[in-house]
Amino acid sequence: MGDLRNGCLILLLILMGFGVDVKGENLVFNVKHKYGGRNGNGSILNDLKAHDNRRHSRMLTVIDFKLGGNGLPTDAALYYTKISIGTPSRDFHVQVDTGSDILWVNCASCEGCPTKSDLGIDLMTYDPKASANGKSVSCDEEFCMLNTPYSDCRTGMPCDFQVSYGDGSSTAGFFVKDDIQFEQVSGDLQTTSMNGSIAFGCSSRQSGELGASNQAVDGILGFGQASSSVISQLAATGKVKKIFAHCLDGKNGGGIFTIGPVVHPKVNTTPLVPDAPHYNVIMKGIEVGGQVLDIPTTMAIIDSGTTLAYLPHKVYSTLIDKLIERHPQLNIHLVEQSFHCFDYTGK
């Protein structure tokens, strides 16, 4: 889960509702809700905000992850998918997160890992010894030297990892390598299986909210830009191109997360900021009623693991002031002492 940097950055959950035409073969991830705030009259928006603050040539195969869930702030707004790991394969439910860089799942005999989930899924643990092809990654292997360099590495030592989050929760363990099964969809929409050998984290210790049953899944599927991410590893083997798209239905739920090239005749593109640690784009402006607001150009982070959209305070205040000026009849009221809300229909 990506860390929040500072107030000048905007964290956006992009909910794209367009369809994509399949070109070549697609691997599909089904994604469902992960986090929905408290039920009843609880402070749902503040729950979501607190959660986000803690995060902050030739045609190759295309991988599609089918999605589920929705983007409503009063309902679930994070997404998880199901992947199969090992030989024989076992299914694991993992959060899809473009703001982090590794795949990790709960390991057998884990301390502090959740044992049940309120999401209606059966939690699993991974045991590399139970898989025919599962093996530990040692600290002197190239993957470890690139991502977790050791100053005192000795032959046979495991490649350890640790990830800490802003709320004090953390996960730690060691890297393993095993086969992961993906669903690939060809141009005629026929689904077949494809295997890829991927290095990922086996979490042997967790603390904090990661172990809470109300939002427990089996791990996190990081789609960041680092060489340790799943998309980078698959691209390095030549199985896919390092391209992905996600189409999340925030109203009705569901969607798709695709690795590889897709074709759509009316897609508009914007370049990513080069050499940035996250998927950053330049936000050139905000319009209200056709009028461009007088705000500075700034960067935005595209992060599927963040629930709400965030603006710097100055930009947010300018936007609210312009909305009131443009529509003085709006009855704007504060919700949970933080959020400006109003009902509006029309254009």
N, C-alpha and C positions, 0 to 999 in steps of 0.2 A: 504494500500500500504506500503510495507516494506521500512524502512529507510535504506539509504546507511550508512554503518558503517565507515570503514576507508580504506585506500589504499591497505591494505594487503588482503582484501577480494575481491573475484571475483564474480560479479553478472552475472548469466547466464540465458538466456532464452533457455530452452531445447526444441528443435523442434524434436519430435520423430515421424518418419514416418512409424512405423511398425503397422500392424493390430493386434487386440487382438481377441482371441476366447472367447465367452461368456460361463461362467460356473455359473449355478444357474440363478438368475434373476438380470437384470441390470437396473439402473436408468440413464437416458440419459439427458445430458445438451447440447443443441445447442449453439455454440459460434460463434459470428461474430466479425468483426473489431470494435475497439473502437477508435483508434487514428492513424492518418495517416500523421501527419506533415502538413505543408502548401502546397498548390497546386502550380503549375507552377514552377517557378525558385527559389522558396524559399529555405531556408537552412533546408532541410528536415532532414538530419542526425543530425545537431545541435539541431533541434527541438526535435528529439527523445532522444538525449543525455540529454538535459535539462529536458525533462519529466522524464527520469529515475533518474536523480539526485534528483528530488523532491520526489521520492518514497522511494526511497531506503529502528476345531472340527466339528459343524454342518454347513451346507452351509447357509449363511445368504443372505439377499437381496443385490443385487448390483445395484447401481444408476448410470445411464449414462446421462451425459449432452452433447447433440450434439453440436458440435462447428462449427463456421464459421470463416473466416478471413484468413490471411496469415502472414508470418513472414518476408516479404521483407522490408528492411529499407526504401525503397522509396515508400512504400505503408502502409496500416494499419498493425500494428504489435502487437497490444493488442487485447484481445478477450473478448467478452461478451456473456452472455447466457440469456435465458428466463426462469423464474420460476413463479409459480402461488401461490399467497398468499391469505388467508382469506376464509370465507364462507359467501356469494358466492365468488368464487375465481376470482382474477384479475391478469393479467399478468404484470410482471415487468422485465425490461432488466437490468442486473447487470454485472459489470466487474468481471471476475473470477481471483482471486488473491491469490496465495499460500503464499504471503509475509505478509498477515495481518490476523487478528484473529476473526473478527466479520462480520456478515452480517448486513448491514444497507441499508435502502431505504428512499427516500424522503417522508416526512410526510406532511399531509394536513396542510395548513396555514404556510408552511415553509418560513422563511425569507432568501432570497438569493439563493434559489434552482432554477435550470434552469426550464424554461417553454417550451422550444423547443430544438430540437436536429437536427444537420446537418447530422446525421447518417441515416436518413430515418425511424426513429421509433417515435411512439407517446409516450411521457413521461406520467407517471402516478404518483399519490401520494397515500400514504397509510393512511387510517383513521381507527384506531382500533374500533371506535364506529360503523363503517359500516359493521363490520364482526361479525358474531354470536359468534365466539369463541375468538375474539381479546380482550386482557386485558393487562393492564400495569403490569410491574414487579416492585415490591416494594423493597426498599433498604434492608429490613430484610430477603429477600428470599435468599436461598443458592446460586443461580446463581450470584446474585449481590455481596454477601459477598466474593465469590471466585474471582470475576473479577474486581469489583469496590468497594472496602471496604469503608465504611462510618464511620467517627468518631462520628458523631452526628445524626445517623439514628434514626428516630422515625417511629412507625407503620403507614403505609399508604403513606410514602414518596416515590416518584418515584426513580427508579434506573437510574441515569443519565450517559451519556457517552460523551466523547469529543475526537476527533482524529485530530491531527495537522500534517501537512506535511511540508517538507523542503522549499517549495516555499512560505510559509505563508498562504496557504489555509487551511481551517479546516471545520469540520462538528461536530455538537453537537446536542444532543437530549436526548431521554430517551428510555430505553429498554421496549419492549412489547413481548408478547408471543401469537402466533397464529399458525394455521395450514398452512403448506406449502405442495403443491402437487408436487410430482415427477413422472417422467415417469420411469417405470421399465420394463425391457426387459427380458423375460424368454429365456431359452435355445433354444426354437424353434422360437426366434425372434419376438414373439408376445408382443405387448406393452399394458400395463395396468397402471392404476394410483395407487399411494400409498401416504398416508398422513403421515406427521410427525409434531408433535408440537415442534416448535423451538423458542427460545428467540433470538430476533434480535433488532437492533437499529432503531428507528423512528427519522429521522433527521429533526429537527425543525429549524435549523439555519446553513447556509453555507457561506463561504467566499472564495474569490480567484478563482482559475481556475476551481474548482469543479462546478461552476455555468456557465461556458462558454458553449455556444451552440454548438461549433464545435466538442466537444467530449462528449457531455452530455449523460449520461445514468441515470437510476433510482436509482443506488446505487452500492455497492461493495459487492461481495460474498467472504468473507474471508475463506480460507482453511488452515490456519496456525495450529500450534500444540496446542495452548491454549485450555482450556476446553470450551471457549466461541465460538469456531469456529463451523460451521455447521457439519463438519465431526465428530468432537468430541462429539457433542450433539447427533447425530444419533447413533454413536457407543455406547454411554452410555445407550441408550434405548434398545440395543440389536438388532436393525434393520439392521445394517451393521457392517462389520469389519472395523477397522480404517486403511484402505488401499485405496490408490487412484492411478490412472494412467491417464496420458493425452497423446493423440496422436494428434498433431497439424500439419496439412498440410500447411507448410509455402509457398509452391509454388502455389498450386491450390486453397487453401482456404479450410475451413471446418475442421472437426476433431471431437474428442469425449473426454469427461472428465468423468471418471468412478470412482465411489466410491464402494469399495468392491473387492473381489478377481477376478482376471482374469487369464487366462491360455494362454501361448504362449510357444511353444517348444524351441525357440531359444533366449529367453530373458536373457541377462547378467545383473547381479545385482551388486550394490555396497552399502556398509552399510552407513547409516546416522551417523553423529557425535552425540553421546549421549549427552543429557542435553544441547543442543544448542537451542537458541530461534527460529531459523529458520530451514529450511530443508537444512542443511549443509552436504557436502561431502568433502572428502580429494582429492585434485587434485595432483596425484602423479607425473605427468610429461607431457611434450609436445614433440612430435616427429616431425621432419621435414626430409623427405626422409629416414626414418628409424633410424635417429640419435636422441637420447634423448638429449634435451637441458639441459644445466647445470643451473638449476633454483631451488630455494628452494621449498619444498613441502608446500602447503598452502591449506586453506579451500576455498570452493566455495559455494555460496548460489544459490539454485534452486528457481527461482522467476518468476512465470508466468506474473507478473505485470511489469516486466522490459523488455524493448524493445531490447536493444543491449546486446552483451556480452562484459564484461570488464575484463581487466588484470591489475595487478600492473604495474607501469611504467617500472621497471627494466625487468620484464618478457616480456612485450610488445616489448621493444627495442631489447631484445635478439631474440625474434621471428622474427621481421622484418629483423634484420641483417642476421639471418640464411637463411631466404627466399631469400634475395638478393645474398648471397654466393652460395646457391644451384642453383638458377636460375638467373644468371647475365643478361640474355637477357630480363628480365622483365622490362617493362616501368612503374615504380612506380611513381605516382604523388599524391600530396595532394589535397584533396577535402574539401572545407570549412575550410581551414587552420588547419585541425585537423586530417583528416583521410587518411591513406595510402591506395591507391586503385590501382588496376591493372587488366588487362584482361588476362585470362589464360585458355587454354584448354589443355587437355591431362591428364597424370597420374603423 
